[in-house]
Amino acid sequence: MSETVFRSKKRRSAERGFTLVELLVVLLILAGTVLTVTHQLHQRRLTRSCAEQLWHIYTALEMYEIDRGTLPRLAFFPNDPKQDADSLVTVIQPYAAVEGLTVCPAVPASQRALGLTYVWNVENNGRKLHPPGVPRWMLVEINALSESVPPPHQGRYHILYTDGQVELSKSPPPDLRRL
């Protein structure tokens, strides 16, 4: 009789709810899902923020062109981005309402410290912003220079064109390597 009582108690406790292990498994699955979704949302926010910053850079370059008649003569990537006269950072400073526009928010801190995370298409130097024909690329993220450095936006790069379009591309501009 004691064996029957023991079995019926065991059956009743199993029918009452989940075991501790089952609850832990469910909680781990939920936590993993929340972390994954949170990371994806964070990456999307960084990607959107980078595109908005490029649009603001474009607007600053439009104002520069209105003042000076052409686009500035900039270095592909200056020796000292924060100080050099041929740096995008120093050229747009009077026209940009926000500091830090020239740094993509999605790149690692080591790159952010440079003050500039985009490279300039030197073929735009001294030209008009809205040339006739097909728009040219103006800026692309510095990560596009090396195949060993991953693109900052989930395997993609932002590219700013002379018509103000910001494109999210899996590959850098085709003529980037020859500059």
C-alpha positions, 0 to 999 in steps of 0.5 A: 500500500505504501508503494501505491501512495508513493506513486500517486503522490509522484503522479500528482506532483508531476501533474501540478506543473513544470519541473525546475529544469523545464522552467529553466529551459523555457527561460533560457530560450526566451532570454536568447530570443530577447537578446537576439531581437534586441541586438538586431534592433540595435544594429538597425538603429545604428544603420539608420543613424549612419545613413542620416549622418551621411545625408547631413554631410551631403547637406553640409557639402551642398552649403559649401558648394553654394558658398564656394561654387564647387565641392572642396578639394579633400584627401582620400583619407587625411593624415590627421582627420581632425586637423588637416585642411584637406579633411572632410571633418574640418571642411564641413565644420562650419556647415554642420550643426552636429559634431561627430557626423564624420564617424559612423556609429556602427564602427568599433571604438578604435576607428571612431577615435580617428574622427573620420570613418569615411573615405572621399572620392578624390574625383569629386575634388573641385567639381559640381555636386550635381554633375550631368549624367550618372551620380558618382559616389562621394563617400564610403565607409573606410571598412570598404578598403580591406576585405579583412575588415567586416562591413559595419552594417550587417555585411553592408556598406553605406555609400553617399552619391552626388545626388544625395542618395545613400545606398546600403551595398554589399560591395564597395564602389567598383572604382574604390580600389584604383583610387 
